[in-house]
Amino acid sequence: MTEEWIEAFEAQYAVGGFEEKMKRYARVRARMVARAGRRVDELYARELVQDAIDDTIEGTIVWDPARVTLEKHLLDAIRSRTRHDYVRALKFRHRGIDEQAHVADSPHEQLALIELAERTLAELRQLAARDHDVLRLLDAYAEGATKKIEVMRVAGLTSRRYEAARKRLQRLVRELPTEVREIVAARA
């Protein structure tokens, strides 16, 4: 990141009402994602803006101030993320807690689910033995963190490190023993 880049970012970001304009746009896009079936709230809209800014500063998404304004760049980043979330929400409809309650009605089923979760976590920890960021993710999830911002805070990871570790964790899930993956898939 050059001095010119930093100056362009600061100058364009400092324009009055800039961040509020980004938030308004993010709220509109969040409502679109909600219509597709994903639960969203004000925090989701704020995360869209903050993630676009963080990813730009960290270089995860490249901004060339000579080619496009910061405003257009961030709007495009928010649009891209919400398009992805919209498609995902259409594929994987949200089920409320009352709809999921029947999954583990009996104490025997609850115990089986707990044992499955513990076995899966142990297998993942073994596969990620030397990957400290993935282990931090697993710890954050085990502590109950679910939202990206919560997981990043609990795990002590930047957005870039979080995304990279999450992708490595997804690859590790595919490396789980076939029997574990089949059981998890059957319960999903």
ABEGO torsion letter per residue (X at the ends): XBAAAAAAAAAAAABBGAAAAAAAAAAAAAAAAAAAGBBBBAAAAAAAAAAAAAAAAAGABBBBAAABBAAAAAAAAAAAAAAAAAAAAAABBBBBAAAAAAABABAAAAAAAAAAAAAAAAAAAAAAAABAAAAAAAAAAAAGBABAAAAAAAAGBBAAAAAAAAAAAAAAAAABBAAAAAAAAAAX
